[in-house]
Every structure is written in structure tokens, then in C-alpha cells.
Amino acid sequence: MELKRVVITGIGALTPIGNTKDAYWNGLSNGVSGAAPITRFDPEKFKTKFACEVKDLNMADFIDRKEARKMDPNTQYAMIAGEEAIQDSKLDLESINKERVGVIWGSGIGGLQTFHDEVSYFASGDGTPRFNPFFIPKMIADITPGMLSIKYGFRGPNYATVSACASSNHAINDAFNYIRLGKSEVILSGGSEAAVVPSGVGGFNALKALSVRNDSPETASRPYDKDRDGFVLGEGSGALILEELEHAKARGAKIYAEVLGGGMSADAYHITAPHPEGLGILQVMKSALEDAHIQTEDVDYVNTHGTSTPLGDSGELKAIQKVFGEHAYQLNISSTKSMTGHLLGAAGAIESIACLLAIEKGIVPPTINHFTDDPDIDPKLNLTFEKAQKREVKIAVSNTFGFGGHNTSIVLGKYTG
């Protein structure tokens, strides 16, 4: 069968450096750090006392108070970004065939704040089981696409993807495949995460995964720097409207870019460490480029997973060099996690948005917080340090990798008709 073409017609973003698509891009292009001391709880006894929190958000401006009580912040963030994406797409919700519109959404953890609060309350009592009746619905990761579908009446494919930090890239990949196979015409996809809670910070501290640079939070996320010491926990949401090309053209939609291909693989190696030879990363990028029917020299920009961990950063760059060969030196490469922190299951969504806006604006967002060269990293690579760089971006690749060895890549291209 002939595969359909798939385009992006709407974007929504709620991030630590901007609460809308435009504010997010302003933060990215200007190299703004979203890291600061934690305000959600007292972090004094924690090894890490800072994070990239969403800021200046009045939930009542977006969600009725009664409805908000039924949602974990993870779902609340999704509802806000999802609404912006739908408004941005200018979909006519009265005329579209809602049986052909779905929601596929990613979250690595789901309702962690709800789980933490309910179990803490139970543990502090006398053992009498007193739980909020919304405990389970608020906690489960799949409630988010369910709530989005209920709000808009979308009756097409509806489920959650859970693959740790690769979750929202898996969601976008799945949405892309459903549409190009002709099973849907429009899918709201993306991801959300709200893990800046005591158990989230404490759990990642126990794994020794987080930076402990408490004296300088704004410089703590430093991908590719010799002195990187772990990632900075972030939160928020990114939403995309994926649409079949002819459906988008028929309604005169603005097209940000085309989804050209996607790849998925597994390291089959370790629960948290990347494969030492980067086999899964090599495979997923090759698969994505093959799926997109493009050559390595066609790619202009790679938005890396780049979390600011000692093993992960250099391993991904070595894999890029193996895949792209000499063309690796012609690429712009950057890790926007240096600004947003690591949004876990939502990372792929906001980083795909960074790629889409780089294509639209002709600007590559930077990797900030570079102080000391890492001798294990090839100095000839253009890691777009410190300042955004002007460049025509025709094709961009977004990588995300998750605990458990889950790897995903998305290939996005400038729409040319």
C-alpha cells in the first residue's frame, strides 16, 4: 500500500523556560537556563536541592478548580499544552470526523505527585486505609490521553506509551505510523511529566543520576563538559498535532514540517547504563534515516539526548560519528537539556518541538554551560556551544533514550510541497 504523508500543524509547549510555544522558543534561542532552587517542597535534606520547574503558572487560568482536583500535575500540564496545540492548529472541532482523530501520549512515570501524597498520608496514619477515590485514576499514565480525548471528543486510537525518557518520542512515532497507514487522519501526540516531588528527586539521587551542583543550579546541566556530574530534573509538557498531508491541505492548515521517518530499538544490555559500544543508538539512528529515505548528508541538525551524564553524552556523540561519518563535522549538534533540564517522558516532545522551530526559524538552539573541553569528545564536532547559530535547517533528527535500553529517533523535514 502507498503510505500517507504526515505533517505537523500544531504545537503546544509548557516548559521550565517558557509556558507557551513562543516563550519556549524565546528561552531556547537566547540560551536561558530553567534551573533554580526547588520551590515545591523543602529540599534541604536532599543531595540535590534544585530542578527545572515550570514557573509562574496559575492553574486556575487554564483548568476549572473542580476538574483540576481530579488530575495529577502530569495530566494538568498535558491539558494546557494540548489546548495550545489544538488552538495553534486551527482544527475545526465541530466539523472534523472525531472517529478519525486520536490521542497517543507519553509519560515515563505518570502521576508521581499523587502516588507520593497518597502513600505518605497512609504511612503517617494508624493503618486505616483512607485513600482519595481519584488516587488510581490520577496516578495511571494512560489517564492523560483519556482525559484529552474526553475533553475534545476524539474517538480514534487512544493510549499511553511508557518507555522512560523515550516515552513521548515513542508516542510521536506511533502517531506517525497510524496516520501514514491510513488508520487516522489527525492525532494529538506528545508527552508530559511532573516528577519534581520528594520521591522523584530522592529516587534519582539514590541512582546517582542527578547533578549535585547546588552552588550553581543554572550551570549544573552541562552536556559534553568535562565536569558534568548528572542531569537536572525538569517538568512540563509538549504537544504536537500530527495530520495526514491531504487532510491538512484541504483545510488550509499551516504546516510546520513533515515527519519523514522514525526509528526504535533496544540496547538489550542494562537497566540504566547505555551500551558501551552504543549499538542500540547506532541502530535507531540508522533505522530512522532508512525509514525517512534520506542520506546522512541530507541532515543538518541533531538534537541529542545529551542529558549531562558522564557515560551517556560521549557515547551518543561517538554513535553519531559512526552513523554520519565525515558528515558529522558538517552537522549542528546541540542538547537543549542544558536549558530545560531533563523532562523524562516529556523530553522527546519538547525536543521535537525545538527541531520544528529550528526548521521554521532557521536557527539552531545552543548547548549552554560549556566550560571545560572533554578530552573524550572530538573537538571538531560543532556542538553549538553557548549561542544559537543561524543555519537553514532542512532536516533535523531528535534522539531520546530511556532506562531499560529504549531508543527512539524522529526525522523531521522542511515541508516543500
N, C-alpha and C positions, 0 to 999 in steps of 0.2 A: 504494500500500500504506500501511497505517497504521503509523507509526513507533512503536517501543517507547520507553518512558520509561527513563531511565538515572539511577542514583543512586550515591553514594559510600558504601561500607560499611566501608572500612578505610583507615587512614593509617599510614605509617611515615616517620620523618624522622631523618637523620643530618646535622647541620649544624654550622657553626662556633660556634653559640651554644646548642647542646643536642644530645645524641646520641640522643634519643628524641622522639616526638611531644610529650609533655608538657613535657619540658625545653626543647624548641624554643619552644613557646608561652610558657613562663615567661620565656625570654630576649626574645622579641618584645614581650610585654605590658609588660615592665619596661624596655624601651629599652636592652638590653645590646649593646655592640659586641663583635664577634668578632675584631677586628683586633689583631695583635700582631707582633713581630719574627718572621721566618721561622725555623723550627727544623729543617726537613727537609734543608737544605744551608746552606753558608756564603754569605750573600748580600752580603758586604762589597763586592764589586766591581760589584754591580748598582745601577742607578739607584734601583730600588725594593727596599727591604730588609724589607718586611712583607707580610703577607697575612692572610686569614681562614682559618686552618687548622682542621680537625677536631681536637679536643683530648681528652686522657685516654681514648684508645681503645686497648684491648688486643685486637688482632685474634684472639688465641687464645681469647678468651671467646666468639667467635661462629663461627669457621671453623677446622676442623682444619688444623694446620700444613702437612700434606702437600697438602691441597686448596688452601690459600691460595697456595702456591708456583706454582700453575697460573693464578693470576689477577693481573691488574694491580689496583692500588688502586681504579681506577674500577669494576671489577666487584665487588671486595670490598665497597665502600660500598653498591652496589646490593643485594647479597645480604643485608646487615644491614637496610637499610630495607625491602626486600621481605618479609623474615621478620616484621618488626614489623607491617607492613600486613596480612599474612595472619593473624597471630595476633589482631590487633585486629578483623578482620572476622568471626572465629569460623567461617570456612568449614570444613565437614567434608570434609577431603581424601579421605576414604575413600568417601564417597557421591556426590560431585558427578560429573557427566559431564565428564571431562577433555578430551574432544574438543571441548567447547563452552567451554573456558577457554583464553585466550591470554595472551601477554605482548608488549606493544608498548612499547619503551623508547627514550629519547632520550639522546644524548650528543653534544656538539659536536665533541670531539676523540677520545675513546676512550682507549686505553692509552698515554698520552704518557710516563709514567714508564718503561714497558717499552721504548718506542721510544728514548727518550733513553739509557737504560742500555746497550742492546744496540749502538747505533751508536757510543756513546762508547767502549765496550770494543773494538769492531772498529777504530776510528780510532786507538786508542792502541797497537795491536799492530803486527805486521810485515806485515799484509795477508792473513794466513791467515784464511780465513772460519770463525771459530768462533762459532756462534750457538746460543743456547738453543733446543731443539726446540719450546718453547712460545712463542717470540718472536712469531710471526704470530698464533696463537690468542689470546694475551694482549693483543695490540695492537688488533685489529679491533673496531670499535664494536659490531658485531652479536653478538659473543660473549656480551655481558651478557644479553640476553633469551634466548639459547641456554642459558646456564648456569642461569638461573632456571627455564626450562622443564624442564631435565634434573632439577633438584633436586625439583621438585614434580610432574613428570609431565604438565604441561599440554601438550596436543597441538593446541590451536587456533592461530589466527594468531600468528606469531612473527617479529618483525623489529625493526630499529632505525631510528629516524628521526634524520637528521643535518641540521640547519639552523642550525648555530652556536648562538647563545644562545636561539633559538626551539625547539630540538630537543625538549625534554620537553613543551612546550605542543602541538607537532605530534603527539607520541605520544598525549597525552590526547585531542586532537581526533579522531585516528584511532580510538582505542579507543571513544570515544563513538559514532562513526559505525558501526563494526562491530556494536555492541550494538543500537543503535536500528534498524538494518537487519535485525536478527534473525539475524546470522551468528555471533554468540557470545552467551553468557549472562553470562560473567564475564571481565574482562581485568585483569591486573596491569599497571599503567602507571606512568610517571614518568620519572625521569632521574637520571643520576649524572655526576660529573666529578671528576677528580683531576689538575689541571694546575699545582699548586704545585710545579713542578720547574724546574731552571735554564732549560731551553729554553722553558718556558711563560712564566716571568717575563721572560726576556730577549727573547722574541719580542714580547710585548705592550709592553715598554719601547721596542723598536725602532719600534713603531707610534705611540709617544707616547700610548698609551691609558690607562696606569696612573698613579694618583696617586704623587707622589714626596714626600709629606709625611712623611718618615722621622722627624721630630722628634715627631710626634704621630699614630701609627698609628690609635689609637682614634677620632680625629676626622677621619680622612682621607676616609672615604666620606661626602660631604655633599651629597646630591642637592638641587638647587634653590638652593643657597647661591651667592652671587655669586663666591666664591673657590674653587669646586670646580675640581679640576685633573685629574680622571680617576677611573676606577673602582679598587676594591680587589679583587684576585683572591681568590675563595673556592673552596671544595671541599665535597663531600658528596653527599648523595642524598636524594631524596624519592620515596615510593611511594604509589600510590593503588589501591584495589580499586574498579573500576567494575563495576556489576552491573545487569542488567535488573530493573526495579522488581518485577515479579510474582515473579521468582526470589528476590529479597531478602525480600519479604513472606512468601513461603511458608516460609522457614526462620527467620522472626522476627528478621531482622538489624537491628542498629542502623543508622539512616540519618543520615549527617551532613548531606547536602544533595543536591539534584538538579542534574544537569548540564542546563542549559536550552538551551545553544547554543554554537556556536563559529564563528570566522572565521579565514580565512587569506588572505594577499595578498602581493604583491611590490612593492617600490619601483621596480624596473627602472631604477635610477639610478646607483648607485656601490657599489663593493665593501665599503667600510667606513662611509661617511658617510650619514646619513639624508637623505631627500629634503627639500630646503629648504622645500617647501610642505606637507610631511607627508602627501602623497597616499596612500601605502600605509597609513599609520596611520589616516587617516580612513576608508579603505575597509574595513580589517579590523575596526574597531570597529562601523561601520555594519552590516557583514555579520553580525557576531556577534549584535548586537541583533535584527536581522531574523530570523536563524535561531532565536533564542530566542522570537520573537513577543512581544516586550515593547517598551514605550515608554521613551524616555530618562528620563522622570521616575520610572520604576519602580526605577532603580538607586540604591543607597545608598552604595556604596564602590567605588573603583577602585584596585587595586594596580598601580601603574605599573611600566614597565620601569625608569625612573629610575635610571640607572647612576652618576650623578655626573659626567657628561661635559658640557662646555660646550654643545655643539650639541644633543645628544640630549634632555636634560631639558626645556629650554624648548620645543623643537619638539613633544614629546609633549603638553605641557600646552596648547599652542595648538590642537593637534588635538582634545583633549578639549573645549575650549571651543567649537570649531566643531561638534562632534558633539552635545554636550549643550545648547548654547545657555545660556539663563538658569539652567537646572537645574544647570549646572556649579558654581554657587555654593552649591548645596544638598548637594553630594557631600562625603563624606570621601575624600580622596586621600592616599595615602602610598606611599613607597618603602621597603620592608623591606630593600633592599640597603644602606641606611645602617647596618644592624646586621650582616647576614650577609656583606656583600661580594657580589660577582657570581659566582655558581656556574656561569656559562656555560650549557652544555647542561642543567644541573640546575635552573637558576633558575626556569623555569616550574613545575616540580613543587613546589618548596618554597613558591613564592609562591601557587600554587593552594591549598596546604595552609593558608597564612596566611589566605586568604579563607574557606576552610571553617571554620576555627576562629573567625574573626571572626563568622561567621554563628551558630555554635554558642554562643559565649560572650557575644555582644552587646557586643563590644569591638573597636575599630579600632586595630591596632598603629601606632605612630608613625613619623614620619621624624625621626631624631635628627640631631644635628650641624648645626643651623642657627644660624649666627652673624650673617650679613650678608644683607639682602634683595637679591635680584637685580632691578634695575630693568626687566629684560626679562620678568619674571614678574608676572602680575596679583596684587596683594596681597590681593584679595578671595577668592581661592581658599583653601579650607580644606585645607592640606597636612599637617594633623595633626602639627604640629611638636612635637618633644621628648617629649610624653607621650601615652600611649594615651588614647582617648576612648570613653566609653560611648555606645553607639548600637545600636538594633535594626537589624541588617543582614539585610534580606530577600533582596536580590540584590546580588552582587558581580561585578566584572569584573576579570580578570587579564590584563595585556598583557605580551608578550615579543617582542623584535625581535632579529634576528641579522645579523651580517656577511653581505653578499650581498644584503641588502634583504628578508630573510624576516620577515614579520609574522604574529603569531598573537594571538588573544584567546579567552578562555574565559569563559562566563557561568554562574555558579553561583547557585542559589537555595535558600532555606529550603524543606524538604520539608513540604508541607501536606496530603498525602494524596491 
